[in-house]
Amino acid sequence: MNSIIKKHWRYLAMAILISTVASLTAVFVQFEKGKVLDFALARQAPEAFRSGAILLALILLELATYYAYNIFSSKFFLNGVKSLREAFFAAILRRKYPDFQSKAQGEYLAMYTDQIEKMQKQYIENIIWMFEISIKALSVSIGLFILDCRMALITLFLLTTPL
């Protein structure tokens, strides 16, 4: 598995980098929404429109980064599964002929289907998911600490209590 990650690390690194930008942008969107609301309630129209334009730009940036993240994470996933399949077939082809003949072709197909699907779901998908969730949680936590430390500590305590 490490060889698959090493082989396609560029896609994974780009997905992680873009996911970080997307998560930070999502946090900034929330802060900017608050500014727009504050300016609107204070009846400061020019500042509200300026802040609204910044909010729109941040939302477009967030959409673009999530789109780019989906592209790079999909490339990592698809290329990882392709490499996994190639490694599986290479392992079968490296077997000695009597060893190969000892199993029926149906067994090889069943192993291929079962093991590839299992590795795909348990390993490759989880690598991408783990990084995405970790980055989002860290970004939101940082945003909470910027907003109010007491509220952030209470929120983190209440969120981790069920764990």
Phi, psi and omega in degrees: 000322179299327179293326178291317178296316179297324182291325184242030184295334181296317178295318179295317179296318178294320178297319179293315180298313181291325177295324177296314178298318180296318180293317178295321178297320179298321178292317179296327177300317180295319178295320181291326175300318178298320178295317179300315179297316179299314180294322180294318179292330178276000180057043176253084187299313182299318179292323179296318178293320178296315179293326176295322177293320177296319178300315179298317178297319179294321178295318177295321177296319179298315178298316180296320181289323176294325176296313179296321178299315179298323179295310184289323178292325177293320178296319177298314181297309183294317178291326177295316178294321178298315178296323178297317178295318178298318179295322179297312180293323178297322179294322178292318182290337179282347180292149176289153186303313179298324177297316181297318182289343184291341179244149178285157180298326179297326178294319178296318178295320179295317177298316181301309182296312185292310186288321179295315180296319180296314180294323180298315183282318187277339186241299187294313179296322183289332177297310181295314182298317181300314179295317182298312181294319180297316181294317179297316180297319179294318180297314180293321178297317177297317177299320177295320179293326176294321182290304180197121183296319181296315180296322179295316180295317179296317179297313180295322177297313181293328179287326182270349180301315179296336180292000000 
